[in-house]
Amino acid sequence: MDQERPRGKAPRDPGGAQGVSGHTGTSPGCWRPGFDGEPGGIRGSSAGAVTGARNNQERQPELQAQCTLINFSVTRDGLEEQLLAAVVRLERPDLEELKSDLTKQQNGFKITLKTLEDNLLSRLSSASGNFLGDTALVENLETTKRTAAEIVDKVQEFKATEGRINEAREQYRPAACRAAMLYFTMTELHAVHPMYQFSLKAFHVVFQKAMERAAPAESLAGRVLSLTDSITFSVFQYTARGLFERDKLTFSAQLTFQILLMNKEIDPAELDFLLRYPAQPGVTSPVEFLSDHSWGGIKALSSMEEFRNLDRDIEGSAKRWKKFVESECPEKERFPQDWKNKSALQRLCILRALRPDRVPCAVRDFVEEKLGSKYVVGRSLDFATTFEESGPATPMFFILSPGVDPLKDVEKHGKKLGYTFNHRNLHNVSLGQGQEVVAEQALDLAAKEGHWVILQNIHLVAKWLSSLEKRLEQHSQGSHRDFRVFLSAEPAPCPESHIIPQGILENSIKVTSEAPAGMHANLHKALDNFSQDTLEMCSQEKEFRSILFALCYFHAVVAERRKFGPQGWNRPYPFSTGDLTISVNVLYNYLQASSKVPYDDLRYLVGEIMYGGHITDDWDRRLCKTYLEEFIKPEMLEGELCLAPGFPLPGNMDYNGYHQYIDDALPPESPYLYGLHPNAEIGFLTQRSERLLRTVLELQPRDSSTGQGAVGTQEEMVQALLEEMLEKLTDEFNMAELLAKVEERTPYAVVALQECERMNALTAEMRRSLAELELGLKGELTMTSDMEALQNSLFLGTVPESWVKRSYPSTASLGSWFADLLARISELEAWTRDFSLPSTLWLGGFFNPQSILTAIMQTTARKNKWPLDKMTLQCDVTKKSREDFASAPREGAYVHGLFMEGACWDAQAGTITEARLKELTPAMPVVFIKAIPDDKQDSQGLYPCPLYKTRQRGPTYVWTFNLKTKEKPSKWVLAGVALLLQI
């Protein structure tokens, strides 16, 4: 009788698919045999669509065993039915009661019929001879017939009534449908960060409270709207308070897009463009205010019906569009021409191409327009409100951020309610080696007596966490009602090292607390580590105060600079207030011991040891050293030192005076405060925008019915892309043929052969994995986890992991990466035709750019018989572009394809100069590179500029080129100026 039902196809049965306890729907995957009108179902209690079997235990003991199998998954339809029952139970208990009574009566009729039939059959089987003479038997037959006729009439009547009931219940479906969507949107967040785990049980509590809080309305439609709004906002608030600031916009954007898709208010193809940005590769922008990448996006958009002729309009009205693109906040401006009449999402798509750095702000405005301002206001809930929701079974879990102590709130609120350390009813255990027993004793005592327990830094006791999970589960039932647990842990640096058990995270109320961002807040925070007493403790008061304030500014700069990504620091470092306070202690000791200020010693101790102890990258060490050289020098005592443009070092003030000076004199937040160019902010906002849209794309449901309806299913898209790639991939290089062609194995020829070998390894893996996936999609091979990972990468437009391992560093999306790969292959083909050095080398086109630079030195060393270890490369920037060169130089090589970040190159003057606004990575002219002996190297008026393969910098370092500068080199160090091979 059991029917097998595939996952994701839980039935909807408006005609009465319902259990004896009167609750609609079925738990997904758990199908209970029932009578014709009653397929049955698991009751939609607060434990939800997956765990509600206990109500039917008396009637069907085997149901519990059946349902434990599906206790870990729930489908959207199944959950929707359960939530609908919960909504109707609250709003129209009469309907649910009536439906329950009807079902009970129907079951009663069926049992009566069955008893009569069994009785009749028993008599018929035991009758002998002419049973028409058996009066009792004939009478029984008549009674059965009459009862059956009555039951048929009543069943028809019931069916009509049930139809009317279901019709009334359906009015509430929008609220249930929204709630089911919210649950799945919420649970998908674990893909963003493993700390974001939410249970169905907790969701049901939020759902129930939201319905009770919903504002009353005069009409039924108004009431359903009120319910839907209350449920949406309650779930949003519950989820958002446990998210990091950077992920809150991701969640509200995903929520908005899913609601609009569900209501069919937006075109999935337009959303797909916004998230995926399939820009046309290889196009050249005809207008100077747009990059080629932006123009590629405009060309791709113009091929869609709603955006036809957008490219022509931008070219034709370039002046108006230039003004729009170069405005400070284009998302707030009216779009030129008729494009201002486009929908909000369509305008977002255009902005995505024109000004990607403004997309996060535009998405925030979009959420506000569609859902209301309460979804974007960054006000966090106060501790007392959140505490109300906790209980013996619901701990509070604080996700820690550097420099924030959320447990002060616990102590403060505890004091109000009479829970303090002095009263011995508040226990604080900071976890570490040997503290597990102390924590267990505190939990046991608190559960019994109704105390509060704070367990700090639980991430430090990985092995004990499973015991903690079990203990919390034991105490969740039967404990004192005032018993509360507060946990805190730092998030793992990467998903692989995440150790907090799912059970703890799911059952807790998660709260994130982050340090305030921005220079203003950080400078105040740095100064807060000291007091008036600190300022008065040193005998050399003026020197001590000036250097202390400079150190506070230095600390705020180095801590906050990391928001600019690799242009800020090559690698992120955990600078803490401890570094600052110990540096001030060192300053005090030195000034007390010496009448002169030992500037060099102070800079060395702070830059190389206190802060430098964290730093692992040589270029970051140079940056830290340069800041200290600019901030701590004799001029600081003469009132001539500016810590930032327009922010002089203050004179001798008291403690409150310094705080007041920060409020009055510090310029508004801008990259200038860090020594960076304003373009750095555009760069970091663009990367933030890419991250936001990439994350939302990864969160999209993969079924064609929701996210990607208009652009085909995942399999169709992958199949098309896969065929296109296999068709465009060229044959591998024939290494035997190439070796035969080489007359002399010069350093250049060796580099060319090595590059071909590396390219063969990459293209062979691509061809193998794509062919394997093609067979998998056709059903000729079993899909493996590697094939699924490849399919996923192709769908999301990212370079697959197995290709990355054999590839070169790149930050490009799959489309741009593949176009770049084909360009690299054609460069290699041209070079290996006769192995003569190309007129200009595309340095970014090499797997290993160091090899060709080393080859230049080797060739010169052999020719001139110079020792290789006493040589260096000299870099002369020409005034010409690639097309101006017909042949390679006699010595050295011309290279093209370099870009500068943080500044730009003045070709006329032949020096580095200030970057032009909104030109983030201007192209360099062709560079002439030749090898010279070390001692011939000129070091005056040069900036040692690092060259990196990508904007990720750090591990992609290639070489150092000395570039001419008229300004002090320290200016370019602070501005994070570097050369890049890819942008």
N, C-alpha and C positions, 0 to 999 in steps of 0.2 A: 504493500500500500504506500510505502514511502516513495515520494517522488524526488528525483535528483534535480536540484535547481541550480543553475550556474550562478557564480558570484556576479553581483551587479545587476541581476534581473529580478530582484524581489518584486512580487506582484502587487499591483494596485487592484483592489476588487471593490469598486463602489457598490456592487450588488450585495455586499455583506460578507466579505472575507474577514471573519472575526472570531475571536476566541470566546469561551464561555464567560470569562470575566468581563466581557464587554468592551474590549479595546481592540482597535483596528490593527490590521496589518500583521506582518510576520517578521520574525527576526531573520535577517539575511542568512541564507544557507541552512536554516533550521526549519524544516517544513513538517508540521505535525499532521498525521492523517486525521480526517474528521468526516462528518456527515456531508451530504451533498451541498447543503447551504452553508457549511461551516468548515472551511479549510483549516481554521484554527490560527492561533498566533500567540506570540509571547507578549505578555502584558507590558505596556509601555510605562513602567514605573520610573522613579527617579534614577534608577540604575541604567535605564535606557534600553535601546533597541538590542543590545547584545547580552545583557545580563539579567533579564527579567524573568527567567524561567521559574523562580521559586514559587510564584503564585499558583502555578498549575501542578505543583509537586504532588498534592494529595491525590489528584485525579490521574496523573500519569507519571509514575516514578521514573520511567525510562527517559522522560523528556530532559531531565537534568543532564544525564550522560550524553544525550544527543547534542545538547547545546553547548557543552564545554568545548566541543570541537571548534565552534565558531566564536569563541569568546574573545578573539583578538581582531576580528574584522567586522566592519559594518558597511552596508552599502547606502548610497544616497536615498534611493527609493524606500528601502526598509526603514531607515531612520525617519524619513519624512512622514511615513504612516504613523510611527510611534509618536512623533511630535504633534501630529494632527490630533491624535487621540487625547494627548495631554492638554492641548489648547481647548478642545471642545469640552473636555471634562471640567475645565475651569470656567469657561464662558457659558456653556449650556449643559449643566449636569443633567437636566431633564432629558435631553436627547440621548446622552450616553446611558442613562438609567433605563430609558424606554428601549433602547437598542439591546441592552443587556437582558431586560425582561423578555423581549421578543425572542432572543436567542435561547434563553432558558426554556421558554414555552415550546419553541420549535423542537428543542432537544427532548422535552417531556413528551410531546406528541410522538416523536420517533420511538422513544422508549416504550410508550403504551402500545403503539402499532406492533413493535417487535415482540412484546410480551404476548399480545393477542395471537400473532402469527405462530409463535412457538407453541402456544397452548393448542391452537387448532391443529398444527402439524402433529403434535404429540397424540392428540385424540384420533386423528385420521389413521396414524400408523398403528395405534393399538386397537382400532375398531375391527370387528370380524363379521362376516356375513353381509347382509344388506344394511349398510350404515344409514340409509335414508330413514330407517325406522328408529334411529337413535335421536330422540327429540332434543336432548341436551346438545348434541353435536350440531344439529341443524340450527338450533337457536344461536349457538356460539358463532356459527358461520354468518348468520344474519347480522349479529352484533358487530362482528369484525368488519363486514361490508359497510354497515351504516357508519361506524366510527371512522373508517378509512375515507368515506365520502366527506364526512364533516371536516376531517383533518385536511384533505385536499383543498376544500373551500377556505379554511382558515389560513393555510399556507399561502394561498393566492392573496388573501387579504393582507397577511403579514408582509408579503413581498412588496405590495403596493406601498404599505406604510414604511417599510425599510427603504424603499426608493426615495420617498419624501424625506426621510431622516438623512439619508446620504447626501441628498441635494442640499439640505440645510448645512450639513457638516462641511461640504465642499466650499462653502463661502469662506471658511477659515483657512483653506489650503494655502493661500499666498503667505501667511505668517509661518506655517510649518515648512513650506518650501524654502523661504528665506533662511529660517533657522538651520535647516539641514545644510544649506550652502555655506552658512557662517561656520558651522562646525568643521566642515572639510577644509575651508580656507584657513582656519585656525590651526588645524593639525598638520597642514602642509608646511608650516613655518619651521618645523624641525630641520628641513632641508637648508634653511638659512643659517641656523645656529643650533647645535645639539641641545642647548639649554632650554630651547623653546618647545617643551613637551606639555601637552594638555590632555586630560582624560575626559571621557564621555560623561563620567559620573559628575565631575566638576562642572562640565558644560551644562548638565541638566539642572544643577542648583542655580546657576546664573540665569538660565532660560526661565525657570520657575519664578524666580524673584522679579525678572524683567516683566513677566506677564502681570504679576501682582501690582507692579509699579506703573503700568501703562495708564495714561490719562483716559478718563471716560469720554465717550462720544455719543452724540445723539442718534446717529444712524449706524447700521451694521457695517457698512463700507468704511465709515469713519473710524469705528472701533477696530476693525481689522488693520487699518492703516496705522492706528495708534499702537497696536500690539507689535506690528512689524517694526515700527520705528524704535520702540522701547527695547525690543529684543536685539536689534542691530546695534544700538548705541551701548547697551549693557555689555554685550559680547566684545565690542570694540574696546571699551574701557578696561574690561577685565584682562584682555590680551595685551593691550598697548602698555600697561604699566609694568609688564615684565619684559618689555623689549628695550634694546639699546636705542639711543636717540637716532642713530643712523638707519635703524630698521623700521622705525615707526612710519615713515613716509612710504616705504615699500609695502607695509601691511595695508595702510589706508588706500593706496593706489590699487593694490590687488583686489581689495574689498569692493572699491568703486567699479572697477572693470567687470568683476564677476556679477555684480548687481545689474549693471547696464546690459551685459550680455544676456542675462537671464530674462530681463524685460524686453530683449530684442531692440534696445534703443541705440546700439552702436553696431557698426559693420565689422565683423571679425577680421576682414582683410585689412582694414585700416589699423586696427589694434595690432595686428601681426606686423605691419610695416613699422609702426612706432617702436615696438619691442625688438624686432629683429634687425631693422634698418638695412635692407638688402641693397646697398648702394651699388650703382653700376661701376665696375672697375675700369681703369684705363681711359677715363674721359678727362678733357682739359677744360677748366673753367674759362668761359669767355668774359667774365667780369672780374675785376681785380679785388672786389670785396668778399669774394667767396673762394674757399680752397677747392682743389680738385675733388676731394672727398665729399665736400658739401654739394658740389655740382652733381656728383654721381648719385647722391640721394635725391636731388631735384629731378634728375632724368628718370630715375626709377619711379618716383611719385607721378611724373607726367604721363607714364604709361597706364595709369589707373584712370578710369572714366571720370571720377569726381575731380581729378586734378589735371585734366587735359589742358594743354597750352600754358601750364605754369612756367615752364622753362622759357617759352617765348615772351611771356609777360615780364619776367625778370630781366631778360635781355633788352626788351623794348623800352621798359621804364626803369632803367638801371639806377637813375638818380634817386627816385622815390624809394626803391628797394634798398639802396645803399644807406639812406638816412634811417630806414627802419632797422636794418641789420646792425648798424653801428650805434643805435640808441642804447642807453644804459640798461633799461628793462623792457626789451621788445615785447615780452608777454603781456605788458600792461598797455602797449600802444595799439592803435587800430591798424589792421593789416592793409597794405595798399590795394587800390582798385576794388574789384568785386570779391576779392579773397576775404574781406572782412565779414562777408555774409556766410562764410562756411561754418560748419558745426564746431563745437569746442574741440572734439577729437581731431577733426581735420586740420584745425589751426595748430594743434599740438604736433601733428605729423610734419607740417611745413617748418615749424620752429625746430624740430629735431634735426632737420637738414641744415637750416640756416645758422642757428645758435645753440648747439647742443649744451653749452654751459648753463643756459637759462632753463633747461628742461625741468630740473627738480622744482624750481619756483613755479613754473607753469603747471606742473602736475599737482602741486599743492593748491593752486588756484582752481584747477579742474575738480579736485576732490571737494573743495569748498562750494563750488557752483552746483555740483551734483548732489552732495550729501548734507551740506551745511557747515557752518564755520566751526561747530563743536568737534568736528572730526580732524581739524588741523591746529586748533589752539593747543599750545604746548604745556598747558597747566597740568601738573601732576596732582593726583589725589593726596590729601593729607593723610598722615599715618593713622589717625584715629578712625577715619572712614574705612580704610583697608583692614584695620584690626578687627572691626565689627564682623567681618566675613570669616575670620579665622575661628578655629575650634580645636578640641582635643584631637580630632582626626584630620585637621587641616592646618599644618604648620605654615609659617611665613618663611619664604626663602629669599634672602637678599643676594642678588648677583653683584659682586663687588667690582668697583672700578678704582684705578690708582688715585690716591689722595682723597678718598671719601669714606667716612665712617657712618653708615646708616644705623648702626646699633645704638647710637646716642638717642635716636628717636624712641627706641624700645625702652631705654632707661627713663627717659623723660615721661613717656606715657605711663610706664609702670609706677613712677612716683605718684602720679595723679590718682592711680587706682590702688595705691598702697602696696605695690610690689617693689621692694628695694633690697639691696644686699644686707643692710642692717637688720631688716625684718627676717632675713634668712629665707625669704620666699621667692627670691630671684637668684638663679644660679648662672654664672657665666663661665663657660669652659672654652679656653682657647686651645684648639686641638693641635697635637703634635705627638712626638714619641712618648708613649706611656700614659697619655691622657684619656685613652679610650675607656679604661675602667672607671675613671672619675666621671666621665660623661654618662656611662651606663647607670652608675649609682644615682647621679643627679636626675636622670630621666625616670628611673623607678620611683624615687622618692616624690618627685613632682607630680607624677601621674596619680599617686595615691593621695597626696595632700592638696593637690590643686595649685601647685607653684608654676612659675615660669622658668624655662630653661633656654639660655642662649648658647648655641654651639657655633663657635667661630672657626672659619677656615677649614671646613670639612674636606676640602680638596687635598689637604696634606696627609690624610689617613686613608689612602685608597683601599687598602686591604680590609679595613673595618667597615666600609660603607655598606656592604651587603648585610652585616649584622645590625647596623643602624636602621636600615630599611625594614628588617624584620621586627625590630624593637618598636619602631614607630607604628607598624601595622598592629602589633599586639596591643599597644596603648591606645590605639584609635577607638577601641570599644571597651566600655566598662571602666574608663578612667574618670577621675574627678572632672566635673564640667568646667572648672576654671583652669584646668591644665592647658598650658600653651608651650609650643616649641618655636624658637626662632633660629633659623640656620643661615650661615653665610658661606659663600665660596667664590673663588675667582674663576672666571670662565677659562677653559683650556685654550692655549694659543692656536691650536688647530683641531679640526674634528677628530683626527685619529687619536689624540691624547685626552679626549673627553672621558671622564670616569664616573660622573655622578649618576647613580642608578635611575632608571626611568621612573620607577615607582615613587621615589622621593619627589622628583620634579613634577610628575603628573598630579600628585595629591596636594602639592603646596600652592600657596598664593605667591607667585613670583613677583619680585619688585626689583627694578634696576635703579640705581642711583649713580649719577655720573657727575664728575667735576664740571663746573661751569667752563665754557669754552671762551676763547678770545683773550687778547693781551691784557685788557683792562682787569678782568676777573683774575687772571693768573698772576698779575703783578700785585694786586691786593692780597691774594692768597699767599704769595711768597713772603710778603711783609708781615702777614699775620703770624708767622712762625716766631716773631720777635716781639719785644715790648719796649716801653720807655726805659725800663731798667737795663735792657741790653744796650741801648744807645748810650747810657751813662757809665757803663762798666769799664771803658777803656780810657787810659790817660791821654792818648792822642785822639781826642774826641772828634775833631774835624775830619782827619784822615779816615778814622774808623767809620764814621757815619757815611761819608761819600762813597767809600769802597763797598760798604754794606749795601747801600742802595743800588750801586752798579751791579753787585752780585745778584741782588733780587731781580733786576731787569734781565741780566744774563740768564738766570734760571728760568724766568718766564718765557724768554725767547727760545731757548733750546727745547723746553718742554712743549711749547705750542707749535714750534716750527714743523713738527712731524705731520701736521694736517696737510702740508703741501706735498706729501708723498715723497717719491725719490728725489724731487728737486729740493725738498727740505733736508732730509737725511737719506743717504743711500740705504740705510737699514734703520728700523725703529729701535729706540733704546729706552730702557725703563728708568729714566732720570727721576729721582724722588726728592722729597723735601729733606730727607736725611743728608743728601749730597750738599744741599745748600747750608744746612745748620752746621755741618762739620767743617765746611769751607769757612764759615764765619768764625768758628772756634779757632781754626788755623790762623786766620787774619788777626784775631785778638792776641793769640800767643806771640806772633811775630812782632806786632806793633808794641806790645808790652816789653819785649826783649830788645828792641832796637829803636833808636831815635829817627833813623831814616826809613822810608817805606821801601821794602825790598820788592819792587814790582816784578822783576824777573822770577824770583823765587815763588811769589804768590801765583803768577800766571802758570808756572810749571806745575805747582802742586794741585791747583784747581783744574787746569786743563788736561794734564797728563795722568793725574792720579784720582782725584775725587770724582770728576765727571768722566775724564778720559778712561778710567777703569772699566766703564761700560762699553766704550767705543771699540769696535773691531775692524773698522774700515779706515784705511789711511787717508782717504779724501775727507771723511767725516772728522778725523782727528785734525786735519788742516783747518777745517771750518771752525771747530771748537776753539782752536788756538788763535785763529784770526779774530773771532769775537772778543776774546780776552785782550788781545793786543789793541783792539779799538776801544774797549770799555775801561781797561785798567792801565793807565799811563799817567805820567806826571802832569799833563795838561788838565787832568780832572780837578786838581786842587786850585787851578787858576781860573776856574769858571768858564773854560773855553770848550768844554766837551759836550757834544750832543750825542745822546744815546740812540736817537732816531731823528730823521728830519723834523724840526719843529718841536723837539723834546729835549731841552738841555738838562744836564745833570743838576738836581736841585742843590742849593747851598745847605748851610747848617740849620736843620729844623728839628722840632720835637717829633715824637712818634705819630701823633694825630695829624701834625702838619704835613708829614710825608703822604699819609693817606689822602688828605685834602688836595695835595699837589697833584697826585695821580688823577683824581676826579676833575681837577680844573685844567691841567696842562696836557695830559696825554691825548694826542690826536686820535680821531676815530679809527677803528680797526681797519687796517689795510696792509698789504704785503710790505709797504715801505718800512713799517715798524720792525721788520725782520731783516731789512737790507735787501729784500727781493723786489723784483719788478712787478707791477700790477698784473702782467700776463700770467704770473705764477698762480694767481687766484683763478683766472679763467681756465688754466690747465687743470687745477685741482677740482674745480666745479665740473669740468667736462668729464673727468674720470669718475667723479661721483655720479654724474648723470648716466654714464655707461654702466656703472655697477648697479644702479637702481633698476634700469630697464632690463639688464641681463638677468637680474634676480627675479623680477616680475615675470619675465619670459619663462624661466625655469619653473616657476610656480604654476604656470597655466595647466589646466587639466589636459591630458593627452587625447581624450576621446573627441572625435570629430564633431560631436553634437554640441560641445560647449565652446571651447576656445578657438578652434581653427576651422569652423564650419565652411567658410567661404574659400579657404585656401587648400582644401584637400586634407585627407587624414595623414597621420604621421607616416604610415607606410608608403602612401602614394608620393609624398614629398621626398622621402629618402630614396625611393626607387628612381625617381626622375634625376635627382642630384647624382646618384651613384652611376647611372648610365652616362650622364654628361661627363663626369670625371674620367671614367674608363676610356671614353672616346677621345678625350683631349690629351690624356697622358701619352707622352712619346715613348719610343722604345728605349731600353737601357743602352748606355754607352758600351760599345764592344771594346773591352780593355785590351784584348790581344792585338786588335787592329791598331789601336791608338799607340801601343808600345812599339809596334813595328814602324810607325810613322815618325817616332821621335829619333832624330839623328844624334843629338847630344843631350844627356839628361842634365840640363841646366837647372838651377834652383827654381826658375819660373816654370819649366816643364814639369818638374816634380810636383809643384803646387797644383798645376792644372790636372795632373793625373790623380792626385789625392782627392781633389774636389769631385772629379768624375766618379771615383769609387764611393765617396760618401753619398753622392746623388743617386747612384745605383742602389745602394742599401735602402735609401728612403723610398724611391719609386717602386722597388720590388715589394716592400712591405705594404705600400698603398695598394698595389695591384692585387696582391694576395688577399689582403683583408677585405677589399671591396668585392672581389669575385666570390669569396666565401660568404659574405653577407647577402649577395645577390641570390646564391643558392638557398640560403636560409629563408629569405623572403618568399622564394618560390615554393618552399616546403620540401626541398630536396635534401636539406641538411637540418639536423637538430640545432636550434638556436642556443649558442653558449653565452656565458656572461660577457665574454670579450666581444661577441657579435652584437649583443644588446647595448654594450657601452659604445660601440662604434655607431650603431643606429641612432642612439641618443645624441651623440656629438654631432652627427650630420644634421639631425633635426634641429638642434639648438644653434647650429652654425658655429661650432667651436672645433678647433683642431683636435682630432682623437689622440688619446694618450699614447698609443703604440706608434703613432707617427711622430709625436713630439720627441720621444726618446731618440729617434734617429734623425731628428731635424735640427735646425738652427734656432736660437732664441727669437721669439716673435710675439708681439702683442695683438696681431691682426685677427680679425674674424676669419672664418673658414674661406669665404668667397675671396677676400683680399689676399689671404695667405696662398690660395691655390693659383691666383693670377700672378702673384709674386714668384711662386715656384716655377711656373712656365717661363717667366722672363729670365730667371736664373739659368734654366736649362738652355734657352736659346743663346745666352751669353757664352755658356760653356761650349756649345756647339760651334759658335763662331771662332772661339779661341783655339779649339782643338783641330780646326781644319788644317792649319799649318804650324801651330804652336808658336807663332810670332806674337810678341807682346802687343795687346791691343793699344790703340792710340791713347785711350784713357780707360783706366780700370774702374769698374763699379765695385767699390770696396765693400759696400753693404751686401753684394751678391755672393759673398764667400761664406761657406760654413765656418771657416777659420780665418778671419781677416789678418790675425797675427802672422800667419804663415807667409802671406805675400809681402808684408812689411819686413819680415826677417829675410825673405829672399832678396829684397832690394839691397839690404846690408851685405848679404853673402856675395852677391854678384859684384858689388863695388869692392869689397874686401879682396876677392880673388883677383880682380882686374888690377888693383893698385898694390896688391900684396901688403894690405894693412891688417893688424890683428883685430879679429871680429869683436873681442870683448872690450876694445878701446874705441868703439864706434857708436855713433848715435844718429838719429834721423833728424834732418832739418826739414821744416815744413814752410814752404813759400806759397802764399795764397795768390793765385793769378787774378787777372781782371776778366778772364774769358770763361765762356761756358763750353760744355762738352763738344758741341757742333764745330767749334772753332779750331779743333785739333785734328790734323790729318794723319799724323804718325806719332809713335812713341818717342820720348827723348833719348839721347845717346846714353845718358846715365840716369838712374832713378826711374820714376814713373809718374805719370799724371793720374790722379784719382778723382772721381766724381761721386756724387750721391751722399755728400755729407750735409748735415743740418745742424744749426746752432740753437740751443735752448737757453733762455735767460738773458740773451743779448742778441745783437746782430752784427754782421760784418760790413764795414764801410769800404766798398771796393775802391772808391776814388782815393781815400786817404790811406787805405791799406792797414786799417786797425779795427779792433773791436770797438763797438759803440753801443749806446743805449738802444734797447729793443724798441720797435715801433708797436704801438698799442694794437692788440688783437692779432699780431703776427707772432704766433707762439714758437714756431720752429722754422725760421726762414732758411732757404737753401743756400749753401756756400758756393762760391765759384769753384772752378776746377783748382785742385791743390797739387803743387809740384813737390814730390817727396824725394829727397836724395840723401844718401848716407855720407857723413863727414866724420873726421876724427873728433873725439870728445873735446880736445883742447881748442878746437876751432869754434866751438859753440859760443854764441854771444848770449849773455844772460840779462843784459840791461833792457828795460822797457818791454819785458815779455811776461805773458801770463801762461803758466803751465796748465794747459787745458786738457782734462781727461776726455777720452773718446770712448763711448759706449755703443753696444750693438742696438739696444732698445731704450725706451724711456723708463724702463724698470731700473736702469743703471746698476748699481751694486755688482752682482756677480757677472754682469755682461761687459765688464771693463776690457778694453782692447789695448790702448796705447796712450801716451801723453804727447800732445803736440804743443810746441811753444808758439803762441800767437802774439803779434805785436799789439801793444796797448799804450795809449797816452795817459790814461787814468792809472791810479794806483791798482796793482793786481788784487789787493784786498777787496776792492769794490766788486770784482767779478767772482771772488771766492764766496762772499756773502750772498751774491745774487744766484749762486748755484749754476754758473755758466758751464756748459759742457757741449761737446760735439756728439751727435747721434748718427747712427747708420740707418736707422729705420724710424719712421714716425707713424 
